[in-house]
Amino acid sequence: MQKSDLKKINNWLWEVPMTLNPAMRVPGRIFASEKLLNDILGDRSVVQLINGATLPGIAGFAIAMPDCHEGYSVPIGFVGAINAANGVISPGACGFDINCGMKLLKSECTENEVKSRLEQLAGQMQDQVPSGLGRGREIKMTISQINEILRGGARVLVNWGYGSSQDLENCEANGCLPWADHMAVSDRAKERGRDQVGTLGSGNHFLEVQKVARVFDNDSAKTFGLFENQIVIMIHTGSRGLGHQVCTDYLKIMIPAMQKYGVAVPDKEFACVPFSAPEGQRYFSAMAAAANYAWANRQFIAHFVRVAWEKVFGNTNLSAIYDLAHNTIKKEKHIVNGIESEFLVHRKGATRAFGPGDPEIPKIYQQSGQPVFVPGSMGTASYVLAGAKENTAFSSACHGSGRVMSRAEALRRFSGRQIIKELASRGVIIKSWSEHGVAEEAPQAYKNIDEVIEVVHNAGLAKKVARLVPLAVIKGE
């Protein structure tokens, strides 16, 4: 795929014409600058986007975010709106880590008030929150408790005493998708999830102590409760092994089922069935249950972060700004070709970015638009944005900076020990049980977060509110 194959709409948007593949049902759209587009063209992302544009029922455009990179089936950073009445549902276009997402907690402290005890805080957070591949908590929940979480999400943890009603108010969907059905989740998935509620996992998941380095939008920052030099804590994790198993289970079901329904796709990775089919309805319910598990996971982690904070500072004054999901499929109404219809919006490595006045966002954010959190790579900046009203990507934004290098390539190029040393020289504490995991997540393996955010801001997907920089990072394996 060459840049000359694409049509430049403006400095932040490129179109992938339907003439490139006769099976495309809609054009593709890539939100990217010239430089980021070159990175995207370096792997199979555009080919995967074209394949995503062939999914039955897809409407408008198949969309790629500026952090886009090659993934399973569609690229990571994909948004596709599929007609709920006559379209399909596709697990690969949601992702394996269902509701991988972000929660941001704010303190009332400044960097100067925390700096002398930062090492202690980071150590306490690492002790309180298990991290690493397959690593769980010492006490396993019962299957009955897991079923309750799958049905009720973060609300269950709050009912058990691990949080407050404010945590639920400041959370996408109040931390629960109501169409979830625990019966649609396999015993194997539930077993994998029994000891992983309140755990980080591995890969790019993290806990970060950050400071607000710069405020761009004073009004929105005030609404969010942010100010310069303030200490905030970012939580990034998802549904762990349970969500992975849900995706695996339903891919195995859908691959053979496609023949029954006469569905043709470019590759089995794009396995899908009609949304109206029993298999489609069951997956939709299982996906929602896994999303609920992820919100409960982040809520439980927030509780233990507060425990760590209290051990160091003697109080639990950390309140949630918002919690939002990546990797979900949700029914939403959008206007395409002048007609409002109901769509299954598949967001894989992308997040909601609902603008001012949307009834689905909390009352306190009705004027500003919902908070949107975009994390950088380890040791680089993260951003807080606000959803924009005129968003042209089905009210979506990117979910991170996006890889430009595989984990295997990062391991070949970088030493975890050296990265820890380099970040320490910049005043960033790294806590990880594995230098191997640090090397995989080297900052150099990711796109420049500042460049990604400029595209999001200038393309009108979301507006910049604040730039956050890390002070301490707790990583998985």
C-alpha positions in Angstrom: 0.0 0.0 0.0 1.4 3.4 -1.0 0.4 6.9 0.0 -0.4 7.6 -3.7 -3.2 5.0 -3.3 -5.0 7.2 -0.8 -6.9 10.5 -1.2 -5.9 13.3 1.0 -9.0 15.1 2.5 -7.0 17.5 4.6 -3.9 17.6 6.8 -5.5 15.3 9.3 -7.6 12.9 7.2 -7.0 10.5 4.3 -9.5 8.4 2.4 -9.0 4.8 1.3 -11.1 4.6 -1.9 -13.4 1.6 -2.6 -11.7 1.2 -6.0 -8.8 -0.5 -4.1 -10.9 -3.6 -3.4 -14.2 -4.4 -5.1 -15.5 -6.2 -1.9 -15.4 -2.9 0.1 -18.9 -1.8 1.2 -17.7 1.6 2.4 -14.5 3.7 1.9 -11.9 3.8 4.6 -10.9 6.9 6.6 -7.5 7.3 8.3 -7.1 10.2 10.8 -3.3 10.9 10.5 -0.7 13.5 9.7 1.8 12.9 6.9 4.3 11.5 9.4 1.9 9.3 11.2 0.5 8.0 7.9 4.0 6.8 7.0 4.2 4.8 10.2 0.7 3.3 9.5 1.8 2.4 6.0 4.8 0.5 7.5 2.6 -2.5 8.5 -0.6 -4.2 7.3 -2.9 -1.7 8.9 -4.4 -0.3 5.7 -4.9 -3.7 4.2 -6.7 -4.8 7.4 -8.8 -1.6 7.3 -9.8 -2.4 3.8 -10.8 -5.9 4.9 -12.8 -4.4 7.8 -14.7 -2.3 5.2 -16.0 -5.5 3.7 -18.0 -6.6 6.8 -21.7 -7.0 6.0 -23.7 -4.1 7.2 -20.9 -1.6 7.8 -22.0 2.0 7.2 -20.4 5.4 6.5 -16.7 4.6 6.7 -14.3 2.1 8.1 -12.2 4.3 10.4 -8.6 4.1 11.6 -7.3 6.3 14.4 -3.9 8.0 14.4 -2.5 5.4 16.8 -3.5 2.7 14.3 -1.3 -0.4 14.0 -1.6 -3.9 12.8 -3.7 -6.2 14.9 -5.8 -9.4 14.8 -8.4 -9.0 11.9 -9.0 -5.2 11.8 -6.1 -2.9 12.9 -5.9 -1.7 16.5 -7.4 1.8 16.4 -10.4 0.7 14.3 -14.0 2.1 14.5 -16.7 0.4 12.5 -20.5 1.1 12.7 -22.5 -1.9 11.6 -26.2 -1.7 11.0 -27.9 -3.4 13.9 -30.9 -4.5 11.8 -29.2 -6.3 9.0 -25.5 -6.4 9.8 -23.0 -8.7 11.6 -21.2 -8.7 14.9 -17.5 -9.6 14.9 -15.4 -10.5 18.0 -12.1 -9.7 16.2 -13.3 -6.1 15.6 -13.8 -5.8 19.4 -10.6 -7.4 20.5 -9.4 -10.0 22.9 -8.9 -7.7 25.9 -12.6 -6.7 26.1 -13.0 -3.3 27.8 -9.4 -2.6 28.2 -9.7 0.9 29.5 -8.6 3.8 31.7 -9.6 5.1 35.1 -8.2 8.4 36.3 -8.1 9.3 40.0 -7.3 12.9 41.1 -5.8 14.1 44.4 -5.8 17.5 45.9 -2.0 17.4 46.3 0.8 19.0 44.3 4.0 17.4 43.2 6.0 19.2 45.9 3.7 17.7 48.6 4.2 14.1 47.3 7.7 14.1 46.0 9.5 13.1 49.1 7.3 10.0 49.6 6.9 9.1 45.9 9.2 6.0 46.1 7.2 4.8 49.1 3.9 5.4 47.3 5.1 3.5 44.2 6.3 0.6 46.4 2.9 0.4 48.3 1.0 0.5 45.0 3.1 -2.3 43.6 2.5 -4.3 46.8 -1.2 -3.7 46.8 -2.0 -4.4 43.1 -0.7 -7.7 41.6 0.8 -7.4 38.2 2.3 -9.7 35.6 1.2 -12.3 33.1 -1.4 -14.6 34.7 -0.6 -13.2 38.2 -3.7 -13.0 40.4 -4.7 -12.2 44.0 -4.1 -14.7 46.7 -7.8 -15.2 47.4 -9.9 -16.6 44.6 -13.5 -15.5 44.2 -16.3 -18.0 44.0 -18.0 -18.7 40.7 -21.1 -17.2 42.3 -19.2 -14.0 43.0 -17.8 -13.9 39.5 -21.4 -14.4 38.1 -22.5 -11.4 40.2 -19.7 -9.3 38.8 -20.5 -10.4 35.2 -24.1 -9.2 35.7 -23.5 -6.0 37.7 -19.9 -4.7 36.9 -18.4 -2.0 39.1 -21.6 -1.6 41.1 -21.1 -5.0 42.7 -17.7 -3.9 44.0 -19.2 -0.7 45.4 -21.9 -2.7 47.0 -19.3 -4.8 48.6 -17.7 -1.7 50.1 -14.9 -1.0 47.6 -15.8 2.5 46.5 -18.6 5.0 46.5 -21.6 6.0 44.4 -19.5 8.8 42.9 -17.2 6.2 41.4 -20.2 4.8 39.5 -21.5 8.2 38.5 -18.1 9.1 37.0 -17.9 5.9 34.9 -19.0 5.1 31.4 -22.4 3.3 31.5 -22.1 3.6 35.3 -19.8 0.6 35.2 -22.3 -1.9 33.9 -23.8 -2.9 30.5 -27.2 -4.2 31.4 -27.6 -6.7 28.6 -24.8 -8.8 30.0 -25.6 -12.5 30.6 -23.3 -14.5 32.8 -24.7 -17.7 31.3 -23.2 -16.8 27.9 -19.7 -16.9 29.5 -17.9 -20.3 29.6 -16.8 -22.0 32.7 -13.2 -21.8 31.5 -13.5 -18.0 31.2 -15.0 -17.7 34.7 -12.3 -19.9 36.2 -9.6 -17.8 34.6 -11.2 -14.7 36.1 -11.6 -16.0 39.7 -8.3 -14.5 41.0 -7.8 -11.7 38.6 -10.3 -9.1 39.8 -8.1 -6.2 41.1 -5.0 -7.1 39.0 -3.1 -5.3 36.3 -1.8 -8.1 34.0 1.0 -7.6 31.6 1.8 -5.9 28.3 1.1 -2.2 28.1 -1.1 -2.2 31.3 0.1 0.0 34.1 -0.5 2.1 37.1 1.0 5.6 36.9 1.5 8.4 39.4 1.4 11.5 37.2 1.4 15.2 37.5 -0.6 17.7 35.4 2.2 19.4 33.5 0.1 21.7 31.4 -3.5 22.9 31.1 -4.8 23.8 27.6 -8.5 24.4 28.4 -9.0 26.1 31.7 -12.8 25.7 31.7 -12.8 22.0 31.0 -9.9 21.4 33.4 -11.9 23.2 36.1 -14.9 21.0 35.4 -12.8 17.9 35.5 -11.1 19.1 38.7 -7.6 19.4 37.3 -4.9 22.0 37.9 -1.2 22.4 37.1 1.3 20.4 39.2 -1.6 18.3 40.6 -1.0 14.6 41.3 -3.3 12.2 39.6 -3.2 8.4 39.3 -4.0 6.6 36.0 -5.1 2.9 35.9 -4.9 1.1 32.6 -6.1 -2.5 32.4 -9.0 -4.6 31.2 -10.8 -7.9 31.5 -7.7 -10.1 31.8 -7.9 -13.8 31.0 -11.6 -13.8 31.3 -12.1 -11.4 28.4 -9.5 -13.2 26.3 -11.3 -16.5 26.8 -14.6 -15.0 25.8 -13.2 -13.8 22.5 -11.5 -17.1 21.9 -14.6 -19.1 22.7 -16.8 -17.1 20.3 -14.3 -17.1 17.5 -14.4 -20.9 17.6 -18.2 -20.8 17.5 -18.4 -18.2 14.7 -15.8 -19.5 12.3 -17.9 -22.6 11.4 -21.2 -20.8 11.8 -20.4 -18.4 8.9 -21.1 -21.1 6.4 -24.6 -21.7 7.9 -25.5 -18.0 7.5 -23.8 -17.5 4.1 -21.3 -14.9 5.4 -18.1 -14.5 3.4 -15.1 -12.6 4.9 -11.5 -12.1 3.7 -10.0 -14.2 6.5 -11.2 -16.3 9.4 -9.9 -13.6 11.7 -12.9 -11.6 10.6 -15.3 -14.3 11.8 -18.7 -12.9 12.2 -22.4 -13.8 12.2 -25.6 -11.8 11.8 -26.3 -9.8 14.9 -29.8 -11.2 14.9 -28.5 -14.8 14.9 -28.5 -16.7 18.3 -24.7 -16.9 18.2 -24.5 -13.1 17.6 -26.9 -12.3 20.4 -25.1 -14.7 22.8 -21.7 -13.2 22.0 -23.1 -9.6 22.5 -24.2 -10.7 26.0 -20.9 -12.4 26.8 -18.9 -9.4 25.5 -21.0 -7.1 27.9 -20.4 -9.5 30.8 -16.6 -9.3 30.1 -16.8 -5.5 29.9 -18.6 -5.5 33.3 -15.7 -7.7 34.7 -13.2 -5.1 33.4 -15.0 -2.2 35.1 -15.1 -4.2 38.3 -11.4 -4.9 37.9 -10.5 -1.2 37.6 -12.8 -0.4 40.5 -11.1 -2.9 42.8 -7.7 -1.6 41.7 -8.8 1.9 42.6 -9.7 0.6 46.1 -6.2 -0.8 46.6 -4.6 2.4 45.2 -6.5 4.3 47.8 -5.3 1.8 50.4 -1.7 2.4 49.3 -2.3 6.2 49.4 -3.7 6.0 52.9 -0.7 4.0 54.1 1.6 6.8 52.9 -0.4 9.9 53.4 -3.0 9.0 56.1 -6.1 9.7 54.0 -8.0 8.3 51.0 -8.6 11.6 49.2 -8.5 10.2 45.7 -11.7 10.7 43.6 -12.5 9.4 40.2 -12.7 11.8 37.3 -13.9 9.1 34.9 -13.5 5.5 33.8 -13.9 4.7 30.1 -13.6 1.6 27.9 -11.7 0.6 24.8 -12.5 -2.6 22.9 -16.3 -2.7 23.1 -19.3 -3.1 20.9 -22.3 -0.9 21.8 -25.6 -0.1 20.2 -25.7 3.6 19.4 -27.7 5.9 17.2 -25.8 7.9 14.6 -26.6 9.8 11.4 -25.2 8.3 8.1 -26.2 9.8 4.8 -28.7 12.1 6.5 -30.6 9.2 8.2 -30.4 8.3 11.9 -30.1 4.6 12.4 -29.1 2.2 15.2 -25.6 0.8 14.8 -23.3 -1.7 16.5 -20.3 0.5 17.0 -17.2 -1.7 17.1 -14.4 0.1 18.8 -11.1 -1.8 18.9 -8.3 0.2 20.4 -10.6 3.2 20.3 -12.7 4.9 22.8 -16.0 6.9 23.1 -15.6 10.6 22.9 -19.1 11.9 23.4 -19.5 15.7 23.1 -21.4 18.3 25.2 -25.1 17.6 25.7 -25.0 13.9 25.1 -27.4 12.2 27.6 -25.1 9.3 28.2 -22.4 11.3 29.9 -22.6 12.5 33.6 -24.4 15.7 34.3 -21.3 17.4 35.5 -19.7 16.9 32.1 -22.7 18.0 30.0 -21.1 21.4 29.2 -17.6 20.2 28.6 -18.1 16.8 26.9 -17.0 13.5 28.5 -13.4 13.1 29.7 -11.2 11.2 27.3 -7.9 9.7 28.5 -5.1 8.8 26.0 -2.1 7.2 27.7 1.4 7.5 26.2 4.0 4.8 26.4 6.0 4.1 29.5 7.8 7.2 30.5 6.1 9.6 28.1 3.2 11.9 28.4 -0.5 11.1 28.6 -3.4 13.4 27.8 -6.8 14.3 29.1 -9.2 15.5 26.4 -12.9 16.4 26.2 -15.3 14.8 23.7 -16.3 17.1 20.7 -19.8 17.7 19.5 -19.0 17.5 15.8 -17.0 14.3 15.9 -17.0 12.6 12.5 -15.8 9.2 13.7 -19.0 7.9 15.3 -18.1 9.9 18.4 -14.8 8.1 18.9 -11.2 9.0 19.6 -7.9 7.1 19.8 -6.9 5.1 22.8 -3.1 5.5 23.0 0.0 6.4 21.1 0.2 3.1 19.1 3.1 0.8 18.5 5.6 1.3 15.7 7.6 -1.8 16.7 6.6 -5.3 17.7 7.3 -6.6 21.2 9.8 -9.0 19.7 11.7 -6.3 17.9 11.7 -4.1 21.1 13.3 -7.0 23.0 16.0 -7.3 20.3 16.7 -3.6 20.4 16.4 -2.5 24.0 17.6 -3.5 27.5 15.0 -3.3 30.3 17.7 -2.4 32.7 19.0 0.5 30.5 15.5 1.9 30.0 14.9 1.9 33.8 18.2 3.7 34.2 17.4 6.3 31.5 14.0 7.0 33.0 15.4 7.3 36.5 17.8 10.0 35.1 14.7 11.9 34.1 13.1 11.5 37.6 10.7 8.7 36.6 10.5 5.7 39.0 9.8 2.3 37.3 8.5 -0.6 39.4 8.3 -3.9 37.5 8.8 -7.5 38.4 10.5 -8.1 35.0 13.1 -6.2 33.0 11.8 -8.2 30.0 8.4 -6.5 30.3 10.1 -3.1 30.5 12.1 -3.7 27.3 8.9 -4.8 25.4 7.2 -1.5 26.4 10.2 0.8 25.6 9.1 4.3 24.8 10.9 4.1 21.4 8.5 1.2 20.4 5.6 3.7 20.3 4.5 6.6 18.1 5.0 10.1 19.5 2.0 10.8 21.7 2.2 14.5 21.2 1.9 14.0 17.4 -1.1 11.7 17.8 -2.9 14.1 20.0 -2.4 17.0 17.6 -4.3 14.9 15.0 -7.1 14.1 17.4 -7.4 17.8 18.4 -7.1 19.3 15.0 -9.4 16.8 13.4 -12.1 17.7 15.9 -12.4 14.2 17.5 -11.7 15.6 21.0 -10.1 18.7 22.3 -7.0 19.0 24.5 -7.6 19.7 28.1 -4.4 18.7 30.0 -1.0 17.1 29.4 0.1 14.6 32.1 3.7 13.4 32.7 4.7 10.3 34.7 6.5 10.4 38.0 6.2 6.7 38.9 5.2 3.7 36.8 4.0 0.3 38.1 4.1 -2.2 35.2 3.3 -5.9 34.7 5.6 -8.5 33.4 
